[in-house]
Amino acid sequence: MDRTAWIVVTLCVAGLLGWGWWSTKEAGEYAAQQRAWQEYQQKLAAENPVVEEKVEAAGQPGADAAKGTGAATPSAAAPAEGDIAVKELTLANDEIRVHLTNRGGGIATAELLDHQRSLEADKGFVVINDRGDHVIGALSTGPKEIDQTVWEITEETDKAVTFTTVTPEKLRISKRFALPEEGGEAHQLTLQIAVTNENAQPWQLGNRFLYLGSAGPLHAGEWPRQTGFYFRDEDGGKVTYKGVDYFKGKKFLGIGSDGKPHDELSIGMVDWAGINDQYFTTLLTPKESYATTMWASRFPITLEGQKEVSEKKQLNAVEGALGLPDLSLAPGEVRSLDFELYLGPKEFDRLKQLGDHRSLVMKYDDTPIFGALFGWAIRPLASGLIVVLKTLHNWVGSWGVSIILVTILIRLVIWPVYAKSTRTMKRMSKLTPMMTEIKEKYKDDQERQSKELMKLYGEYGVNPLGGCLPMFIQMPVFLAFYGMLWRAVELRHENFLWIADLSMPDTLFMIPSLNIPFNLLPLLMAGTTFIQMSMTPKSGDKTQQMVFKFMPLFFLVICYNFASALALYWTTQNIFSIFQTWLMNRLPEPELKKRKRKNGKSFMERMQEQAAAREKGGSGGSQAPGAANRTKLASEKGDRHTKGKKKKR
């Protein structure tokens, strides 16, 4: 290897060592934060001990009604008259079964009857809020301060349930949960809150929140980023999303934010707010927007059958609550608040039909680093891809076949760009001997070397960036496909060929003694990537070519445990690219000949001269030819700067 290659290898090794050191350091910090969180919980439990309440029914001794570890709010609602028995009620339609209780006056859990919890049918259905100790819709005054007192049931039908209580401040509060009307979205309930001031003087509702419940991962393979809380601020339309790892803080080289057990964020005008895991969400939408705040926190959980794990691999659930408006009530005045409460899957079509931009809950552009660069393209592309994917599925009846067809469709659309790029790379490969000669001739003069290379490109009409164009076009498409498949609940538990679940890795067996899953699709993906790259015309120096040889291995490591749907997409794309490259190689070779120049200088040469002129101008050097004739900026002194502004009439 030459000197440059050795430098690259040395930097790679140094990077791996640095990454190992950084990972160890992060693990230590995470463990410390977990201990701090446990100490906080112990302190909270000591300050607010749980008192087991005995609730007596008519003629019956009380039964233990305490649930969870949370303490009641300081302004907890008390029974209006005498003792009230804890009671569970159920509202159901064809797609959801909602279990309510008058302890806290809300929804204990909601079973999604159209979604199995796992591939094993006897595991039951997916259950919303099965991780927390408090009911959805409970009143709260802050984290860990959530109402658990018993409310009176004032309405009970097969379509609606109403809970009522009177607080120590003599505020009568009722909460009415109702199933949707016939033909409405099956997973969306209505929640009506009525507040009556029974005081003899005006009163404020005060700093109260409406608890949204909890959400946690369904399996150990879910990423922390997939569980979190979110809200949309109508002021500006921005969606804020935070994963559970948000609470552990961020640090780089010891500098950054520390972890926190919970947080409270301000919302200018709330449009909607909620919590979610990878595929399911609880989404609360006020009928009228208002300025408020939202608190959220996380807590550790253990999955069924999960063995003891290290603190670094500890799974966490998230819980949150949306602030209610601080209503001012005159004596005897009644104020009402109306909400829509969605408890169900994060399906793009369903959320889009609900309106109020609720399809943004999908957060397709929530991709680290790349989301900020390509988010403007990722969101509409992903939204379009899921629509096309579902349409194809309705035709062919197989999600795996639909993914293959969408991939082929994408490749056909960008075929002209790929063909042009291939021809550019072939012409670049023919220029390689001349490029090498120039680099050797001007190896001690980088500026002259660049100038001569640009001149060479111009003489033969070759754009050195032309071969990279398909990669720049495919990047947003790949990220959109990745974001869509990452969140597509439609693929959950769907099989294809040997793949049992397209939303999970296609593990065939565990490799003995290594305890590593054998995933076939990523191996096929890496193999087809290697074949495709070996067929691509070679350009650049030996170091660049060596880096490209390691790309299949890099992709294999990164994507090995990704959802098999993504590996299926990538493998199909590689096979199509192999066919496309084979076909292009059978076409006549592009001629490498000098072209006639129109203005004496190529576009690349003119760009290089302008860059050199700007560099000289910025360093105090002489001005580039023709620079004196440019238009002056408004911030510069001169005729335009001193000219008087015309007043508006």
C-alpha positions in Angstrom: 0.0 0.0 0.0 1.1 3.6 -0.6 1.4 6.2 2.1 -2.1 7.5 1.7 -3.6 4.0 2.1 -1.6 3.5 5.3 -2.9 6.8 6.7 -6.5 5.7 6.0 -6.0 2.4 7.7 -4.3 4.0 10.7 -7.1 6.5 11.1 -9.7 3.6 10.8 -8.0 1.7 13.6 -7.7 4.8 15.7 -11.4 5.5 15.2 -12.3 1.9 16.3 -10.2 2.3 19.4 -11.7 5.7 20.1 -15.2 4.3 19.6 -14.5 1.5 22.1 -13.3 4.0 24.7 -16.3 6.2 24.1 -18.7 3.3 24.4 -17.2 2.2 27.7 -17.4 5.7 29.0 -21.1 6.1 27.9 -21.9 2.8 29.6 -20.5 4.0 32.9 -22.4 7.3 32.6 -25.6 5.5 31.8 -25.2 3.2 34.8 -24.7 6.2 37.0 -27.9 7.8 35.6 -29.9 4.6 36.3 -28.7 4.6 39.9 -29.7 8.2 40.2 -33.1 7.4 38.8 -33.5 4.5 41.3 -32.4 6.7 44.2 -35.0 9.3 43.1 -37.7 6.7 43.1 -36.7 5.5 46.5 -36.7 9.1 47.9 -40.1 9.7 46.3 -41.5 6.6 47.8 -40.2 7.5 51.2 -41.7 11.0 51.0 -45.1 9.8 49.6 -45.8 6.3 51.1 -48.6 4.4 49.5 -51.5 4.0 51.8 -53.7 1.1 51.1 -57.3 2.4 50.8 -60.2 0.2 51.8 -63.2 1.0 49.7 -66.5 -0.3 51.2 -69.4 -1.3 49.0 -73.0 -1.4 50.5 -72.9 -4.0 53.3 -69.4 -5.2 52.2 -66.0 -4.7 53.9 -63.6 -2.7 51.9 -61.2 -4.3 49.4 -57.7 -3.3 48.6 -58.1 -0.8 45.8 -54.6 0.6 45.7 -52.8 0.2 42.4 -49.3 1.0 41.4 -46.8 3.1 43.3 -48.0 6.6 42.5 -49.2 9.0 45.3 -52.5 10.8 45.0 -52.5 14.4 44.1 -52.7 17.1 46.8 -56.0 18.2 45.4 -57.2 14.6 44.8 -60.9 14.2 44.2 -62.9 12.7 47.0 -66.2 10.7 46.8 -69.2 13.0 46.8 -71.3 11.0 49.1 -70.2 8.2 51.4 -68.0 5.3 50.2 -68.0 4.1 46.6 -67.0 0.7 45.4 -64.2 0.3 42.8 -65.8 -0.9 39.6 -64.5 -1.9 36.2 -66.5 -1.3 33.0 -66.1 -2.2 29.4 -66.8 -0.4 26.1 -66.2 -2.3 22.9 -66.7 -2.4 19.1 -65.3 -4.7 16.4 -61.7 -3.3 16.6 -61.2 -2.2 20.2 -62.2 -3.2 23.7 -61.8 -0.5 26.3 -61.5 -1.3 30.0 -62.4 1.5 32.3 -62.4 1.9 36.1 -63.7 4.6 38.5 -60.4 4.5 40.4 -59.0 7.7 38.9 -62.0 7.8 36.5 -60.4 6.7 33.3 -59.3 4.0 30.9 -57.2 1.3 32.6 -56.3 -0.5 29.3 -57.5 -0.8 25.7 -57.2 -4.1 23.7 -56.7 -3.8 20.0 -58.7 -6.6 18.6 -57.2 -6.4 15.1 -53.6 -6.8 16.3 -52.2 -9.9 18.0 -49.5 -9.3 20.6 -47.2 -11.8 19.0 -47.1 -14.6 16.4 -48.4 -16.9 19.1 -52.1 -16.5 19.1 -52.5 -17.5 22.8 -50.6 -14.4 23.8 -53.7 -12.2 23.2 -54.0 -8.8 21.7 -51.8 -5.7 21.8 -52.8 -3.7 24.9 -52.6 0.1 25.2 -51.3 1.4 28.6 -50.4 -2.1 29.9 -47.1 -0.8 31.3 -48.3 1.9 33.7 -50.1 2.0 37.0 -52.5 4.8 36.2 -55.5 5.3 34.0 -55.7 7.3 30.8 -57.6 10.4 31.6 -56.7 10.6 35.2 -56.1 14.1 36.6 -52.5 15.0 37.6 -50.6 17.9 39.1 -47.2 16.7 37.9 -45.0 13.7 37.5 -45.8 10.9 40.0 -48.8 13.0 41.3 -51.7 11.3 39.6 -55.2 10.9 41.0 -56.1 7.4 42.2 -59.2 8.1 44.2 -62.6 6.6 43.5 -65.1 8.5 41.3 -68.8 8.1 41.1 -70.3 6.5 38.0 -73.1 8.7 36.8 -73.7 7.1 33.4 -73.1 3.6 32.2 -74.3 2.4 28.8 -72.9 0.2 26.1 -71.6 3.3 24.3 -70.5 5.7 27.0 -69.4 6.0 30.7 -69.3 9.1 32.8 -67.3 9.5 36.0 -68.0 12.4 38.4 -66.4 13.8 41.6 -66.2 16.9 43.7 -62.7 18.1 44.7 -61.9 19.6 48.1 -62.0 23.0 46.4 -65.7 22.3 45.6 -65.1 21.9 41.9 -67.5 19.3 40.4 -65.7 17.5 37.6 -67.2 14.9 35.2 -65.4 12.9 32.5 -67.5 11.2 29.8 -65.8 8.6 27.6 -67.8 7.5 24.5 -67.2 5.1 21.6 -67.3 6.6 18.1 -70.5 6.9 16.2 -71.4 4.4 13.5 -69.0 4.8 10.5 -66.4 6.8 12.6 -62.8 5.8 13.3 -63.2 2.7 15.5 -60.1 3.5 17.6 -61.0 7.1 18.4 -63.1 7.9 21.4 -64.5 11.2 22.6 -63.7 12.6 26.0 -65.8 15.5 27.4 -64.7 17.1 30.6 -67.2 19.4 32.5 -66.1 21.6 35.4 -68.7 23.3 37.7 -67.7 25.8 40.3 -69.8 25.1 43.4 -68.0 27.8 45.4 -69.6 31.1 46.5 -66.7 32.9 44.9 -64.8 32.7 41.6 -62.3 29.9 41.3 -59.4 28.8 39.0 -59.2 25.2 37.8 -55.5 25.4 38.6 -52.4 23.6 37.4 -53.9 20.3 36.3 -52.8 17.8 33.7 -54.7 15.0 31.8 -52.7 11.8 32.0 -52.0 10.2 28.6 -51.0 6.7 29.9 -47.8 4.8 29.2 -46.1 3.1 26.2 -43.3 0.7 26.1 -41.5 -1.7 23.7 -43.3 -4.9 22.7 -40.0 -6.8 22.1 -36.4 -6.4 23.2 -35.3 -5.5 19.6 -37.1 -2.2 19.6 -34.8 0.9 19.6 -35.1 3.4 22.4 -35.9 6.1 19.8 -39.1 4.2 18.9 -40.7 4.8 22.3 -41.3 8.4 23.3 -43.7 11.3 23.6 -44.6 14.1 21.2 -46.8 17.1 20.6 -47.6 19.5 17.8 -47.5 23.3 18.4 -50.0 25.0 16.2 -47.7 28.1 16.3 -45.5 27.3 13.4 -46.8 23.7 13.0 -43.7 22.1 14.5 -43.9 18.5 15.8 -41.6 17.9 18.8 -40.7 14.2 19.4 -38.5 12.9 22.2 -37.5 9.2 22.7 -37.0 7.6 26.1 -33.2 8.2 25.8 -33.9 11.9 26.0 -34.1 11.6 29.8 -30.6 10.3 30.2 -29.2 13.5 28.7 -26.5 14.0 26.1 -22.8 14.5 26.7 -19.7 14.8 24.5 -16.3 14.7 26.1 -17.9 15.4 29.4 -19.8 18.5 28.2 -23.5 18.5 27.7 -26.8 18.0 29.6 -27.2 15.7 32.5 -29.9 13.0 32.8 -33.3 13.8 34.4 -36.1 11.7 35.8 -38.8 13.8 34.0 -39.2 17.0 32.1 -41.9 19.6 31.3 -42.1 21.4 28.0 -44.0 24.5 27.0 -46.4 24.5 24.1 -47.5 27.7 22.4 -50.9 26.5 21.2 -51.3 22.7 21.4 -52.7 21.0 18.4 -52.3 17.4 19.7 -50.1 15.4 22.0 -49.4 11.8 22.8 -47.1 8.9 23.6 -46.1 5.9 21.4 -44.0 2.8 20.9 -42.8 1.6 17.5 -46.3 0.8 16.1 -49.0 2.0 18.5 -50.0 5.3 20.0 -52.2 7.2 22.4 -53.1 10.5 20.8 -55.1 13.3 22.5 -56.5 16.1 20.4 -58.3 19.1 22.0 -61.2 20.4 19.9 -59.9 24.0 20.6 -56.2 24.8 20.8 -54.8 26.5 23.9 -51.4 27.4 25.4 -50.2 24.8 27.9 -47.3 22.5 28.9 -46.7 18.8 28.8 -44.8 16.7 31.3 -43.2 13.3 30.5 -41.0 10.8 32.3 -39.6 7.3 31.8 -39.5 4.2 34.0 -37.7 0.8 33.6 -39.7 -2.3 32.5 -39.0 -6.0 32.0 -40.6 -7.9 29.2 -42.4 -11.2 29.8 -39.8 -14.0 29.9 -36.9 -11.6 29.7 -33.8 -12.6 31.6 -31.8 -10.2 33.7 -30.1 -7.6 31.6 -27.3 -5.1 32.2 -28.2 -1.5 33.0 -27.0 -0.5 29.6 -29.6 -2.8 27.9 -32.4 -1.9 30.3 -35.7 -1.3 28.5 -37.7 1.8 29.5 -41.3 2.9 29.0 -42.6 6.4 28.8 -45.5 8.2 30.4 -46.9 11.7 30.0 -49.7 14.2 30.6 -51.0 17.2 28.7 -51.8 20.3 30.7 -55.4 21.5 30.9 -56.3 25.2 30.4 -56.4 27.2 33.6 -60.1 28.0 33.5 -61.5 30.9 35.5 -65.0 30.0 36.7 -67.6 32.3 38.3 -69.8 30.9 41.1 -72.1 28.2 39.6 -70.5 28.5 36.2 -69.9 25.4 34.0 -67.1 25.1 31.5 -66.6 22.2 29.1 -63.5 20.8 27.4 -63.9 18.4 24.4 -61.1 16.0 23.3 -60.7 13.2 20.7 -58.7 10.3 22.1 -57.1 7.9 19.6 -55.9 4.5 20.9 -54.6 2.4 18.1 -52.0 1.6 15.4 -49.8 4.3 13.7 -51.3 3.7 10.3 -50.7 6.6 7.8 -54.1 6.2 6.2 -56.0 6.2 9.5 -54.2 9.2 10.9 -54.5 11.2 7.7 -58.3 10.7 7.7 -58.5 12.1 11.2 -57.3 15.5 9.9 -55.5 18.2 11.9 -52.2 17.0 10.4 -52.2 13.9 12.6 -50.4 11.9 9.9 -47.3 13.7 11.2 -47.4 11.4 14.1 -45.7 8.9 11.8 -42.6 11.2 12.0 -41.1 9.7 8.8 -38.3 12.2 8.8 -37.1 11.4 12.3 -33.8 10.0 11.2 -30.6 11.1 13.1 -28.4 13.5 11.0 -30.0 12.7 7.7 -33.4 13.8 8.8 -32.1 17.4 9.1 -30.5 17.2 5.7 -33.2 15.4 3.7 -36.3 15.8 5.9 -38.0 18.0 3.3 -37.9 15.1 0.8 -38.2 12.1 3.1 -41.6 12.9 4.5 -43.5 13.3 1.2 -41.6 10.4 -0.3 -42.4 8.0 2.6 -46.1 9.1 2.6 -46.3 8.3 -1.1 -44.4 5.0 -0.8 -46.8 3.6 1.9 -49.8 4.5 -0.3 -48.2 2.8 -3.3 -47.2 -0.2 -1.2 -50.7 -0.7 0.2 -52.2 -0.3 -3.3 -50.0 -3.0 -4.7 -50.8 -5.2 -1.7 -54.5 -4.9 -2.5 -53.7 -6.1 -6.0 -51.2 -8.9 -5.3 -52.1 -9.9 -1.8 -48.5 -10.2 -0.5 -46.5 -7.6 1.3 -43.2 -9.2 0.3 -44.2 -9.1 -3.4 -45.4 -5.5 -3.0 -42.0 -4.4 -1.6 -40.2 -6.1 -4.5 -42.6 -4.4 -7.0 -42.1 -0.9 -5.4 -38.4 -1.4 -5.5 -38.4 -2.2 -9.2 -40.7 0.7 -9.8 -38.3 3.1 -8.1 -35.4 1.7 -10.1 -37.2 2.1 -13.4 -38.0 5.8 -12.6 -34.3 6.6 -12.0 -33.0 4.4 -14.9 -32.1 7.4 -17.1 -30.0 8.9 -14.3 -28.3 5.6 -13.6 -27.5 5.1 -17.3 -26.0 8.5 -17.6 -24.0 8.0 -14.4 -22.6 4.6 -15.7 -21.5 6.2 -19.0 -19.8 9.0 -17.0 -18.0 6.5 -14.8 -16.8 4.6 -17.9 -15.4 7.8 -19.4 -13.8 8.6 -16.1 -12.1 5.2 -16.0 -10.6 5.9 -19.4 -9.3 9.2 -18.1 -7.5 7.5 -15.2 -4.1 7.1 -16.9 -4.0 10.8 -17.8 -5.2 11.8 -14.3 -2.4 9.7 -12.8 0.1 11.3 -15.0 -1.0 14.8 -14.0 -0.9 13.9 -10.3 2.6 12.6 -10.6 3.7 15.6 -12.7 2.3 18.2 -10.2 2.5 16.2 -7.0 4.3 19.2 -5.3 1.9 21.8 -6.5 -1.7 21.0 -5.5 -3.1 24.2 -7.0 -1.7 23.5 -10.4 -2.7 19.9 -10.1 -6.3 20.8 -9.5 -6.2 23.3 -12.3 -4.9 20.7 -14.8 -7.4 18.1 -13.7 -10.3 20.6 -14.2 -8.8 21.4 -17.6 -8.7 17.7 -18.5 -12.4 17.2 -17.4 -13.3 20.2 -19.5 -11.5 19.1 -22.6 -13.3 15.7 -22.6 -16.6 17.0 -21.3 -16.6 14.8 -18.2 -18.3 15.9 -14.9 -16.4 14.2 -12.0 -19.6 14.4 -9.9 -21.8 12.7 -12.5 -21.0 9.2 -11.2 -22.2 10.2 -7.7 -25.6 11.6 -8.9 -27.6 8.3 -8.5 -26.3 8.0 -4.9 -27.5 11.5 -4.0 -30.9 10.7 -5.6 -31.2 7.3 -4.0 -30.2 8.6 -0.5 -33.6 10.4 0.2 -35.5 7.5 -1.4 -33.6 4.9 0.7 -34.2 7.0 3.9 -37.9 7.4 3.0 -38.2 3.7 2.4 -36.3 3.0 5.6 -38.5 5.4 7.7 -41.7 4.0 6.2 -40.8 0.3 6.7 -39.5 1.1 10.2 -42.9 2.3 11.2 -45.2 0.3 8.9 -47.5 -1.6 11.3 -49.1 -3.2 8.2 -45.9 -5.4 7.9 -46.1 -6.6 11.5 -46.6 -10.4 11.6 -46.7 -10.6 7.8 -44.7 -13.6 6.3 -43.0 -14.0 3.0 -41.1 -17.1 1.8 -38.9 -18.2 4.8 -39.5 -14.8 6.6 -42.0 -15.2 9.5 -42.3 -11.5 10.2 -41.3 -8.7 7.8 -41.0 -6.2 10.6 -38.3 -8.3 12.3 -35.0 -9.8 11.2 -35.4 -13.1 9.3 -33.6 -15.2 11.9 -33.5 -18.9 10.8 -31.5 -20.2 13.9 -29.0 -19.2 16.5 -25.4 -20.0 15.6 -24.2 -22.5 18.2 -21.7 -21.4 20.8 -21.7 -17.8 19.5 -25.3 -17.0 20.5 -25.6 -14.9 17.3 -28.7 -15.1 15.1 -28.3 -16.4 11.5 -30.1 -13.9 9.3 -30.0 -14.9 5.7 -31.4 -11.8 3.9 -28.6 -9.4 5.2 -26.0 -12.0 3.9 -27.7 -12.0 0.5 -27.8 -8.2 0.6 -24.1 -8.1 1.2 -23.3 -10.7 -1.5 -25.3 -8.9 -4.1 -23.8 -5.6 -3.1 -20.3 -7.0 -3.7 -21.3 -8.4 -7.1 -22.9 -5.2 -8.1 -19.9 -3.1 -7.1 -17.5 -5.5 -8.8 -19.4 -4.9 -12.1 -19.3 -1.1 -11.7 -16.6 0.7 -13.7 -13.5 1.5 -11.6 -12.5 5.1 -11.1 -10.4 7.0 -8.6 -7.2 6.0 -7.0 -6.3 2.7 -5.2 -7.3 4.0 -1.8 -10.8 4.9 -3.0 -11.2 1.6 -4.6 -10.1 -0.2 -1.5 -12.6 1.8 0.6 -15.4 0.7 -1.9 -14.4 -3.0 -1.4 -15.2 -2.7 2.3 -18.6 -1.1 1.7 -20.5 -4.5 1.5 -19.1 -5.5 4.9 -20.0 -2.1 6.3 -23.6 -2.4 5.1 -23.8 -6.0 6.5 -22.8 -4.9 10.0 -25.1 -1.9 10.0 -28.2 -3.7 8.6 -27.8 -7.2 10.0 -30.5 -6.8 12.7 -32.7 -4.4 10.7 -36.3 -5.4 9.7 -36.2 -8.1 7.0 -38.5 -5.8 4.9 -35.6 -3.3 4.5 -33.1 -6.1 3.7 -35.6 -7.4 1.1 -35.8 -4.0 -0.5 -32.0 -3.6 -0.6 -31.4 -7.1 -2.0 -34.0 -6.6 -4.7 -32.4 -3.3 -5.6 -29.0 -4.9 -5.9 -30.3 -7.7 -8.1 -32.0 -5.1 -10.4 -28.7 -3.1 -10.4 -26.8 -6.2 -11.4 -29.2 -6.7 -14.4 -29.0 -3.0 -15.2 -25.2 -3.0 -15.2 -25.0 -6.2 -17.2 -27.3 -4.6 -19.8 -25.3 -1.3 -19.9 -22.0 -3.3 -20.3 -23.4 -4.9 -23.5 -24.0 -1.4 -25.1 -21.2 0.2 -27.2 -18.5 1.8 -25.1 -18.7 5.6 -24.9 -16.1 7.4 -26.9 -13.5 9.5 -25.2 -12.7 12.4 -27.4 -12.0 16.1 -26.9 -14.9 18.4 -27.4 -15.1 21.8 -29.0 -15.1 24.6 -26.5 -17.6 27.4 -27.0 -16.2 30.1 -24.6 -12.6 28.8 -24.2 -13.2 27.5 -20.6 -15.3 24.7 -19.2 -17.9 25.1 -16.5 -15.6 23.4 -14.0 -12.7 25.7 -14.9 -14.9 28.8 -14.5 -16.1 27.5 -11.1 -12.5 26.9 -10.0 -11.4 30.4 -11.1 -14.3 32.0 -9.2 -13.4 30.1 -6.1 -9.8 31.2 -6.3 -10.9 34.8 -6.8 -13.1 34.7 -3.7 -10.2 33.2 -1.7 -7.8 35.9 -2.8 -10.4 38.6 -2.1 -11.1 37.3 1.4 -7.4 37.2 2.2 -6.8 40.8 1.2 -5.3 39.9 -2.2 -6.0 41.6 -5.5 -9.5 41.5 -6.8 -10.3 39.0 -9.5 -10.8 40.3 -13.1 -14.3 41.4 -13.6 -15.0 41.6 -9.9 -15.3 45.3 -10.0 -18.3 45.1 -12.3 -20.4 42.9 -9.9 -23.5 44.3 -8.2 -22.8 45.7 -4.8 -24.7 44.3 -1.8 -27.1 46.5 0.1 -24.9 46.2 3.2 -21.8 47.7 1.4 -21.0 51.3 1.2 -21.7 52.9 -2.2 -24.4 54.4 -4.3 -27.1 51.8 -3.4 -26.3 52.0 0.3 -26.6 55.8 0.5 -29.6 56.1 -1.7 -32.7 57.3 0.2 -35.6 54.9 0.9 -38.9 55.7 -0.7 -41.6 56.3 1.9 -44.8 54.4 1.8 -47.9 56.5 1.1 
